[in-house]
Amino acid sequence: MDLTQRKLNKPEWESIEIPVNDKEKSILQLIMNSTEDVNIRFNDAISLLSFLKVENSVEMEDYLFVKYFSNRLNSIKKENGLNDDKKNLIQPKVKKADLIRLERNEVSKIPTVYETVMIDIAEKLLKCKTKKDKKWLFYYFTLYKLNKNTIINLNRHIKDFVNKIITEFEEEMDMTYMIENSVEYIEKNDMLLKYADLMLYEHQKEIFTIMKNPYFKERQNNFTMEIENQREKARRKENKDSDDDSDSDSDEDAHFKPSVIPDWIPRLVLYIAPTGTGKTLTPLGISNNFRVIFVCAARHVGLALAKAAISVGKKIAFGFGCSSADDIRLHYFAAKEFKKNSRTGGIGKVDNSVGDKVEIMICDVKSYLCAMYYMLAFNPAENIVTYWDEPTIAMDCETHELHSYINKNWSDNLIPNVILSSATLPKIYEISDTINNFIKKFPRAQIHNIVSHDCKKSIPIVDKNGYVILPHFLSEEYEQILEIVEHSEKNLTLLRYFDLEEVVNFILFVEKNKFYAFQNLKIDRNFASLDDINMQNIKLHYLKLLKNVMSGTWGAIYITLTSSRKKRIVSNNSVDEKGNTIRKTSSIGPGTTIFKNSNVNSGKPITKMVSEQVLTSTLKDSEKEKDKDKDKEPESGNCAIYVSTKDAHTLTDGPTIFLAEDVEKIAKFCIQQANIPSKAMDTILEKIEFNNRVNEKIDELEKQLEYLEEKNSSRTLESDGGGKYGGKNYSKKSDNKKNDFIPNENNKEFSKINNELDMLRSMIKPAELNETFVPNKTLHLKKWAEVFDNSTAFTSDIDEDIVVEIMMLKNVLDSWKILLLMGIGVFTNHPDITYTEIMKKLADQQKLYMIIASSDYIYGTNYQFCHGYLSKDLTLTQEKMVQALGRIGRSNIQQKYSIRLRDNEQIKKLFYAEIDKPEVRNMNRLFGDVLV
């Protein structure tokens, strides 16, 4: 994460113009449309009637049912012995124009419409039910959930058919069995996610409800009229019309009659919601009723918002690295006054001093006050919201260069509406000094506290030995367990890091052995219907059960579950660190027996393994389990650490981020473990060295070219009095003429240097590695993980052009260039901006296998990662650790995720309450009365 408060560079400006994809755009549009009605739902799935685009009527609905669905439904009913309480419909008459349109659509050409999806599931349900296969419950659960979705123009006959099936088998539901299989029914059920309604998160509904501004236009009009009135008075005063001034002023005052508007009540909103749930997109909706100043310490967060805003046509401005309001820059959509581009006819030079149209101002911390005064010049303060993203960035340090900016921004702030947004914002009772200071500055202010814990996925945390971490595995002392539960209940965002499979195992163990303290903790008392069965409710029930265990039973529960749990990530013992197959020998009896380690179940990638429940209720049985483990090999603590070789196959579905303080150490480890032959390495290094020499010559020539261009510019400036550049001789007429004049004496030199540059660039030697050394390529998997299921192993996809581009960079370490050939990038504060921008682009497109990132990139890295490592050398506060975990699993897809800790001490940092939090202490200090 780059916290440098500087102006945007060219690649950053270009990045915001790349439109988002259609799916993202539909989400953005939903946010925009939901500010007035927060309960709006939208579904991409299409019904037959919507697909055919014909008029919706009872006759048309009946006609389509008879033509496309009735025969299949009759066959299903007959095969499964269902009573048909409906008389066969006679195909009704429809309009001739509609009939012609329908005749063109053969049944075989109709896509998979929603009615077909529901019929398919219903048919599978009935077949399994007839065969007495319990799989029918999976299809019943799926059908029940899909039936709740909002599908426009869904055929009512299909709806009736589905409702009848749901009603008929409703009494056969076994809630315990449904919970037992919730991993398969919820977490692995692709249908639920694929066809889910799009709607706001609860925290978005809450903030849009709070941030209503019904008199926005009236306030804006009053403000504009008042400004115009003041300008008119000033003009009259300048003209010194003393005889007419008093009359004209009174006439103007009489003409200006502001609308009567209720007094505005200032608002401070503490906005806490998990990472990846749309907090940074919320300003798009708020900007429908307010002008928004979005403050971000991490520039790339602001750029992501800018890209989204431009994609939906929002008018935005930027304030990065500003010394004054003159440094504010408008996007073309927000430009009100500008000169046309003579060549394209579009917008040319923009007058950035006119910001009437700006809806969202995006700025860094340093530039906030400049941005604030700029926005106040065009809007009343009541119509502006300051949306401060991640205000606790840099507050884990006692001193930081941002602290003085933060303190001054808060002290000099004139905006009465402030939203402080973060997944790890201190709780309302922890920052009383901050709240009191705001109320002192803005009397009558309302304080709103939004705390969300939306939990729609599981991102399990795995320790250094490959075991899943959950509260009930952390202590044999029940008093400590109660402390962990209390901490978890205060920080429910941790629910997403509770592995659903192990949560269910605990619930079932306690349920079946009746180890709960009260009868109302039974499953059937807490899950009355299938509506109650979702991931969040199951995990909340887990916490409730964990703090209400029957007295005297915790020891048995702890020992049994810890001794019977299985590793989520199994060490790859089929090969050694050099890729040689390991053969086991037995010396019992005469001769030697050799066993090849070919267990296909060991070392599989992160999967939700179905483990047999150990339903023991005595310590005696648990001791037997412990005896079974005596022959197990000792734990090395290096589970899945060989990310460039034998453990690469466990990194599935998408890229991985490896967070570490010493980035170079991890980089060297990856290269060292790759075991690239010395001859191949020498060849690559020779090419890199050759390219480095070429790059030095290119750099010299580029400097010469730059010198000539500056020399030419100064001559032109002198010759026309600066007219071309807006100087004293500037005129629109001359501005419209294309002037590419270059003095003749420089023409040959320019041409010569450019030719030499082209020649040198063509000399850059592309380097490549054999696939054996590129993680999860076919040959690599064959060498390191041939005996495992590696069908979902993720690998890199880097074009040769990108490799050449990296090879041409002169300030990049040779080791980083080798890593790129392996599909691994590096995120750290790097002097070469080009390298960083290339890495960002590759990360955004999911082209890299892995990114090694310094701790600076913990906050706000919004790329999609499926797996993450936290290195041993990371020193994290509790808040910063939660932020680190938030880098993984940000996509809307339920894939196989994992967070892998290299130091088990980090577990305590996450699950135990931290008494003296530096973020709390510093926030009260910096957002208080005292100037730092």
N, C-alpha and C positions, 0 to 999 in steps of 0.2 A: 504494500500500500504506500503510494507516494503522497506524503503529507506536505510536500513543498508547495508553498502558496505562490504559484507563478501563473503567467498567462497561458492560454491554450496554444498548443503548437498546431501546425498544419495537419498532421495525421489525426489529431483529436477532433479538429473541425470537420474533417472528411468523414470520420467514423459516425458522427451523429446523423449524417444524411443517408446512411444505409437503412432502408425501411425494414421493419420487423416482418416476420412471416404472418400468413393469414390467421393462424391459430392465436398467436400473440395479439394480433390486432383485434380479434373478436373479444379477447379478455379486456383489452384497453377500452374498447367501445362499451363493454358491459359496465366498467367502472364509471365511464362518462355518463351513461344513461341512468345510473342507479342513485344519483344524489337526491332525486325527488322521491323515488320509490325504492327503498333499500331492499325490498323483497323480490325484486325482479329476478326471474330465472330464465336461462336460455339454454337450449340444447342443440348441438350440431346435428344430431340424428334427424333423419328425414322420414316422414310418413309417405305412403303411396300417393295420397291426394296432393301433398305438397310437391312431390317429385313431378307428377303429371301436370301440375299447374292448371287445374281445371276448377270451376266454381264449386264451392262446398255447399252441398245440399243433401237432404235425406235421400233423395232419389239417386244422386251420384254416389253416395256412400254405399247404398244397397247394391247398385250396379257394380261397383268395383269389388265389393265383397264376393258377389256371385261369380264374377269373371275371373278373379285372381286367387281367392282364398277358400271358397266354400267346399270345393271338391276335396282339397287336402284336409280340411277340418273334419269333414264327414268321415273320411278314411281313418283319421286318428281316433275319432270317437268310437268308430266301429271296432277297430283293432284292440282298443283298451276298455271296451265295455262301458263307455260313458253314456248316460241317458241324454238324449237330445230333446230338451224341452222346448225347442224352437221349431216351428214349422219351416219347411224349406221355402226360401224366398223365391219369388218369381222375378226374373230379371226385369227391372223396371225400364221404362222408356226414358231416354235422355235426349238432350238437344242434338240435332244433326251435326252441328259444328264440333261439339264435344266428342261425339261418336267418331268423327273422322280423325280427330287428334288421338283418340284412344286406340283406334284400329292400327295406328302406326307403331304401337308399342306391343311387341310380342312378349309373352310371359318370360321367355328365356333371356330377353334383353333388359328386363327390369332389374335394377341393382338391389342390393340387400337393404331393403327399407325396414323400418322399425317393426312393422307388423310381422315381417318374415323372421326377424330375430326372436321375437316373443313366441311365435309358433314353433320354431326350432327348439327352444328351451323347453317349452311345454311338452313337446313330443318326447324329448329325452327323459323328462321327468316321468311321464306316464309309462314309458317302456321300462325304466328302472323300477318303478313302483310295481308293475305287473310281475317282474322277475324277482321281487322282494330284495332288490339291491339297494343298500342304504345310500347309494350315490344320488338317489332321487331327492334327498334332503338338500344336497348341494344345489341342484337345479331349482328346487322349490325356493330356497333362500335367494338365489339369483333372480328368479322370476318375480318374487315379492318385491325386491329392491328396484328392479327395472320398471315395475308397474307404478312406482311412485314418481317416476320422472315426468318432466313437462315436455310432452311432444305435441307439436301443433298438428291438428287435423288427423289425429290417430283414429283409425276406423273403430266405430263404437262396437261393432260385432266382435272384433278381435278382443277389445277391452272386456266385453261381457264374458267371452270364453275364458280369458285369463282369470278374471274375478271369480268365476265359478270354480275353477281348479283350486285357487287359493282358499276359498271358503270351504270347499269339500274336505281338504286335508289339514285344515287349520288346527284341529283338535289333536292331531298326531305329532305335533311339534314337541320335541324333547330339548328343553333349553340347555341342559347340561351337555348333551351331545353336540349341540350347535356351538357352544363355547369351546368344547374340546376340539372341534374341527375349524375353529375360527381362522387359523393360519391359512388353511386352504380356502375357506369360504370368503374371507375378507382380503387378507394380505396378498394371496396369490391369484385372486379372482380378477383376471384381466377385464372381464365384461363389465364389472362395476365401475371401474375407472374409465373405460372406453366410452361408456354411454352415460356417464354421470352428468347431471345438470351443472351448468356454469352459473355460479352465484357468488355474491360477496362473502368474504369471511365475516364472522361475527364482529370482529374488531372494526372492520370497515363500515359495517352497518351502524355501529355505535358512534363512530367519529363523524359520519355524514349526518347523523341525527343531531349531534351536538352542534356541528358547525353549519347551522342554518343562518341564512342572511336574507330574509324576504324583502328588505328595503335596500338591497344592493344598488339597483339602478337609480332609485330616488336619491340616495346619498351621493352617488357618482354625478348625477345631474346637478344637484345643489353645489357640489364642490366645483364642477366645471363652470357653472354660472357665476359663482363667487370669484373665481380666478379671472374670468372674462371681465367681470365688473371692476375688479381691482386694476386690471391692465388698462381698461378704458379710462378710468380715473387718472392713472399715471400718464397716459397719452395726452389727456386734456390739460393736465398740470404742466407738462412739458411745453405744450403749445402756448401757454401763458394767456389763455382766453379768460382773463380775470373777470371780465364783465359778465361772461356767461357761465362761469364755473359753478357758482352756487346753485343756479337754476338747473343746469344740466346734471349736476351730481344728484340733486334731489329727485329729478325725473328718473335718472338711472336707478336710484335706490327704490323709487316707487315701482319701477318696472320689474326689478328683481324680487320675486316672492318665492322664497325657498319652500319646498314641500315640508309639511309637518311630519316629522319622523320620531318615533320613540327613542329615548336615549339608549345608546349601545352599552351592553354590559361586557367588560373585558373577560377574556377566558384564557386560562392556562390548562392545557391538556397534557397529562402524563400518559404517553401512548406506548404500552408494552405488549409486544406480540412476537411470536417465534420468527426466526429468520426464514426467508423464502415464502412468506405468506402475503406478499404484496404491500408492505408498509411504504416502500419508496415509490410505489405507483399511486398511492392514495392522494397525493397532491393534485393529480390530474382531475379527480372528482371534486376536490375542494375548490379548484380554480373556476368551477362553474358559478360559485357564489362569492368568491373573494379573489383578490389579487394575491399571489403567493410568492414569498421569498423563501426559496429552498436553500438552506445552509448545509454544506457538507465539507468536512475536513478532507475526506478522500475524494479526489477529483473524479475518479472513474465512476463513482456512484452518481454524481451529478450528470455525467455524460450519458449514463444509462437512462436516467430520467429524461434527458433532453432528446435522446433518440426515440423514446416512446412518445413524448409530447409531439414531436414533429410528425410522427407517423399518424397521429390523429388530428393534425392541423392546429395544434395549440401554438399561440404566439409567445415566443420565449426570448429572453435576453440572458447575457452571461456577465458575471463579475468575478473574474479570476485574476489574482495578482494586482488588484487595483490600488492605486495611490490616491485617486480622486474619481469623481463621477464621470470624468472625461474618458476613463478607461473602460466604461461599460460598452459592451458590444451587443447589437441586436441581430437576431436571426432574420432572414429575409421576410418571413411571415409577419414579423412584428414591425417591419419598416413602414413608416408613414410618409416620410419625406426622403427622396432619393433621386439620383440621376440615372437615366436609362443607359444601359450598355449599348453603345452604338453598333456593335457587331451582332449581338443576339436579340436586342430589343427588350431584354429582361432588365432586372434590377442591377444597377451598377454600383456606384458609390452611395452608401447609406449614411444618412444623417443620424448618428447614434444618440444625439442629444434630445431627440423627440421620442419619448417612450409611452405615448398615450395608449398604444394598442397592446402593450406588454401584459400578458396574463400570468406568466410564471417567470420569475427572476431566479436564476440558478447561480449561486456564488460560493466561494470558499470562505473560511472563517475570517481570514485577514480582510476580505473585501466587504464584509457584511454591512458596516456602517455606510460605506459608499453606496452600496445597493439600496440600503434603507432610505437614505436621503433622496436618491434618484426616484424611487417608487413614490415617496411622499410628495414629490413635485407634481405628480399626475393623479394621485388618488388620496382620498381621506384616510386617515390612519385606521378608522373603524372598518374599512373595506379591505384591509391588508392582514394576511396571516403570515407570521414567521414560522416556518416548518424547519426545525433544527434536527437534522439526521445525525444519529450517534453522537450526542453531546458529550459523552464520557470518553471519547477517543483522547488518548494521551493523558488520561487522569489516573492511570495506574502508576504514573511517575510523580514523584514529589515536585520535580521541576521539569518544564518543557517549554519550548519556544512558543507553543500555541497558547499557553496559559494566560499570558498577558492580553492576547487578542480576545480570548473567550471572556475574560473578566471585563474588559472595556466594552465589548459588544453588549453584555448583559446590563452593565451599568448605564450605558448611553442609549439603550434601546427605547424607542418611542412608539413601537407597535404594540397595541393593547391585546393582541391575540397571538399566543405562542403555543406551539405544539412541540414537545420534546419527545422524540421518537427513538426507541432502541429496544432490542430484545433483552438487554441487560440493564435497562434504566433502574436506578435505585428505587425502592418502594416509597410510597407516599409518606410513610411514617419515618423514613430515613433521611429525607431532605426537607425537614421543616424550615430550616433557614432560607432555603431557596424559595419556598412557597410564601413565607412571611415577607420576604423582600419584594416579591411580585405584587402581593396584596398592598403593601405599603406604597408602591409606585403607582398601582392602578386600583384605587379604592373600589369596593363593591365587586371585585373580580370573582368570577366563579372558578373553582378548581375541579376539574374532571379527571377521573382516574380510570383509564381503560387497561384492563389486564386480560389478555387472551392466552389460551393454551390449545389452540386448534391442533389436533393430532390425527392426521390421516395416513401416516406412514410410520414404519419402524426403521430406525437406523441404529442397529445394535453396536454397543461398545465392546471391544474384544481386548482382553489383557495380553501381556507379552507372551503368555503360554498358550493362547488360542481359545480361552474360555470367555463366554459371554458374561458381562458384568451386570448385575442387578442388585438392588438393595438387600434382598434376602440372602445373598451370598457373601455379604461384607462383614458380618460379625456373628460370633456365637453368643454374644451378650445381648439379650433382648432389649436392655435399656438403650444400647447404642442403635439398635434397629429402630426404636421409637424416635430417636433423635433424627435419624436419616429420613424417616417417613414425614416427620414434622417439617423438615427442610424441603423435602420434595413437594409437599402440599403448598408450601409458600412459593415454590418455583415450579409450577406445573408445566413449564416449557420443557422440563426434563422428561416428560412422558414420551416424547418422540424418540428418546434414546433407550426406552425400555423395550427389550426384545419381546415380541408378542408370544413367540413359542414358549419361552421360559416363564413368562407371566402366566400363561395358561397352565403350564405344568404345575406351578405353585398353587393356583386356584383349585385345580382338580385334586391335588394331593390333600389339601386342607379340607376340601368338600367331602371327599370319599372317606377320609378318616375322621371326619367330624371334629376337627381341631379348632373350629371357630368358637369364639366366646359366647356368641348370641345366635339364636335361631334366625333372626332377621338378616343374617349375613349369608344365608343359603342362596344359591344361584337363582332358584325359581322365585325368590322374594325380591330380587333386584333386577331380574330380566323378565318382565311380564310378557313381552311380545318381541317379535323380530325387529321392531322399530328401535328397541333398546340395545340390540346387539350391534355395536360398532367398536372400532378400535379404541376410541377414547373412553367409552364407558367401561370396557373390559379392564383397561389400565387403571382407571379410577377405582374400580371394585377391588383390584389387586392391592392398592394402597390402603383401602378401607379394611380389607381382610388382614393385611400385614400388621396393622396396629391394634387388631382385636383378636389375637390368637389366644386360645385357651391357656390358662395358667399352667405352667409346668410342662408344656409340650414343645416349647421352642427348640430345646436341645435336640430332640428327635427329628424335628422338621429340618433343622439346619444340617445335621450330620447326614441324614438320608439324601437330601437334595444335592448337597455339595459333592457327596461321594458318587452319586449316580449320574451327574451331569456329564455330557459329552462335549468334546472340543468342537467349536464351530469351524475353526481353521486347523486342519491337521498338518503337521510338519511333513514335508516331502522327503521321505527316507529311501526313495527308490534310487536316488543318485547322490553322489557326493558333491562337494563344492566345485569340482571341475567337470561335472557332467558324466562321470563314469558310473555305470550301473553298479549298485551295491549288491553283493551276493552274501547271503547269510550261510554260515557253516555250522554243522552240528558234529561234535566229537564223541557223542554218546554211542557206545558200541564200536565194533571194528570198522575201520575206514572212516572216511569223512563224507558227509552228505552236504550238498550245496543246494540252497534254496534261493531262487531269484525272487526278489521283493517285487511282486506284481499285483499287490492288492489294489484292485481298481477302485475301491471305496476310499482309500486314504488320499488325503490331499485334494479332495474335490474343492472347487471354488465355493464361495460363500453361498450356501443354500440352506433353505429352511428344512433341516433334517427332521424326519419323523422319528422321534425317540420313544421307546417303550416306557410307559409309566411304571415307576417303582412304588407300588402302593403298600409300603411297609409302615407299620405303626409302632415298631419296637426298635430299640437300639441294637438288639441282637442281630436283626436283619441288616441293619446299616453296617455293623461290624463285618458281616460277610462281604458286603460290597467293598469295604476297605481292604479286606484280605485279597480280593481280586486285583486290586491296584498295586499290590506289592511288587509284582513282576514288571510293572511299567517302567520304561526308561525314565531317568531323572529329567526334570524340566530344565531346559537350557535358557529359557527366556528369550529365545531368538525365533519364535514362531513367525513365519511369513515375512522375514526381514530381507530375504534375498530377492529383492524386487526386480533385479535385472536378469535373474537366472531361474532357479528351480522353484521359486514361489510366485513367479509372474502370473501363472495360470489362475491364481486365486483372485486376481484383479479383473473383475468381469464387468461387462455392460457399458462401461464408460471410463473416462479418465480418473486418475488418482492425484491427490495433492499430498506432498510430504512436507510438513511444516517443521522447520528447524532453525536454530539460531546460526549455527555454522553450516551455511549452505554448501560451501566448497568441500567440507569434509564428507557430506553425503554424496556430492557429485563424484568425488574420487572413489568412494566406496562402490558406487554403481559401476564405474568404469573398471575398477579392479576386479570385482566379482564377475564381470562379463567374460573374463578370460579370453580376451581378443589376442590371437597369436601375435608374437612380436613382429613377425614379418608383415602381417596385415596392418598392425599399428604403425610400423615404420613408414609404410606406404602412405597411410592417411596423414601422418605428421609431416611427411615430405611435401605432400600437396598443400597442407595448411600453411607450412612455412613458405612455400613458393607463392601462395596466394597473399600471404602477409607482405612479402616484398613487392608484389604487384600493387597491393593496396597503398603502400607508402608512396609509390610513384603516382598513383591516381590522386592521392591526397595533395601532392605537390602541384600537379597540373590543375586541380580544382581550385586551389588557392590562387594560382596565376590567373585563371579564368575569372574568378571573383574580383581580383584586383582590376582587371581590364574593364569588367562591367561597371564597377564603381567609378573608375576613371571616366568611362564613357558617359555615365549618368551625370557626373559633376560638370562635364563639358556641355552637355545638353542643357543642364539647369542654368549655366552661365549664359548660353547663347539665346535662350528665350525668356530670361528673367524669371524662370521658375513657372512659366505658364502651364507647362504640361503637368506639373505637380501641384497645381492649385496656388501658385505664387501670384505676384503682382500683375503679370500679364495674362493671367488665366481668363479664358472665355469659353463659353459652351461650344462656340463654333469650332475653336481649335481643339477642344476636348473630343469632339465627334470625329475628328480626322485621325486616321490610323497613322501613327508615327513610329516607325521602326528604324529610324535613322541610326546608322553606325558609321563613324568616320572611316573613310577609305583605308587609312593607314592601319586600322585595327582589323579590317575584314580578313586579311590573310592570316593574321595571328590567331584570331578567333577560330577560323576554320582549321588551322593547323592543330591547335590544342584539342578541339573537339574530335578531330580524326585520331589523334593519339589516344585520347580517352576511350574512344570506341574500340580501338585496337587492344588496349590494355584490358578493358572489361571482357573482351572475347578470349583473353588468355587465362581467365580464372578457371581453375581446374575443379570440376565437380568431384566430390568425394562420396563414396557410399560404402556401406558395410554389408557383408554377406548376411542374409536373413537369419543365419544361425545366431547372430549376436544382437538381433533386434527383438526385444521382448514380445512374445506371443505371435510372432510371424510363424508360418507353417514349419519351417526347418527348426526354429527355436523350440517350438512345442514338442517336436519329434525328439529333440535331444534331451530336453529337461522334464517333460511331463507327458510322455507318450502313454503311460499307463493310466492317466486320469481323464475324466470327462472335461475337456477343455473347449466345448462347443460355444461357450459364452465368453471366453477369454478375450479381453479387449486389447487392441494394438493400435499403433500410430498409422497415420496416413498423410505423409508430408511430401509435397511435390518437389521435384528436382529444382524448380525455379526458386523455391524458398531456401533450399540448401545453398544454392549459388549466392543468393542474396545475403545469407548469414556469413558465408565464406568471405564476402567482400567487406564485411565490417572489420574495422581496424582495432577497436577497443574491446573486443570480446576475447575472453580466455580461450586457449586452444581446447581445454577440457570441456568447455561448454559447447564448442562446435562438434566435438565427438559425441557428446550427450545428445545433441540434436539428431545426429545420424541414428541414434538408438531410439529416437522418438521421445526424448526427455527434454523439457525446457526448464529454465530457471527464472524465478521471479525474485528480484532483489533491487534495491536502489542502485541503478546502474547508470554510469555516465553517458552511455550510448543510448539515446532515446529510441533510435531505430530498432535496436534489438528488442527493447521492451515492447514496442508497438507490434512487432512481428509476433512475439510470444502471446500478447493479448489477443491478436487476431486468430492465431492457431488454437488458443484456449477456447475462444468464443465459438469456433467452428468444430470443437471437439476433435481436433486432428492430432493432439499430443497424447501419448500413452500416459505420461506422468509429468507433473510440474513440481519441482523442488522450490519451495518458497520460504523466505525469511518471515519472522514473526510480524514484520511490518505489514504483511498482507493478510493478517487475520481479520481485520475489519473490512466488511463491504466488498470482498471478492465475490462477484456475483456469477461466476462461471459454474457450469454444471459438473460436479464431481460425484462419482459413485463411492469412492473409497478415500480414506484419509489416514495419514500417519502423524502422530504427535511425537516428535523426537525427545530423547532423554534430556537434551540440553535446553529445552524450553522452560523458561521461568514465567509462569502464568498466575495471574490473580484468578479468582473464581469467575468473575465476569468475563475476563478475557478468554478463559478456557471455553465457556459457553459460546462465545463468539467464534472461537476456533472450530468447535464442533459444527457450528452453523454453516460452515463452508461446504459440508457434504449433504447430499440428498436434497438439493434445491429444486430439482425438476418436478413437474407434475406427474411423472411416471413412477409407478412403484417398481423399482428394480431391486437388485441385490446390493444393498449398501453395507458398509462397515466402517467403523472408526477404530483404529488400531493403536493402542497405547504402547509406547516403548518403555515406560516406567510406571509400574503399578502404584507408585505413590501419588500419581496424578489422579487416581480414583478418589482419594480422600478429598482432594481439592474440589472435586465436583459434587460429592454427595454429603459432605459435612458442612454445617453452617460456618461461615467465616465471620469472625467477630468484628475485627477492625478493618473494614474495607477501604482501601485507598481511594476508590472511585467515589464513595459516599463522602469521605472526608474532604476530598478536593472539590467535589461539586458544591458542597455547602460553602466552601471557602471562595470559590471563583464565581459562583452565582449568588453572592451575598452582598452586604453593604460595603465591605472594605475593599478598596482598590489595591490590586497586587502590584 
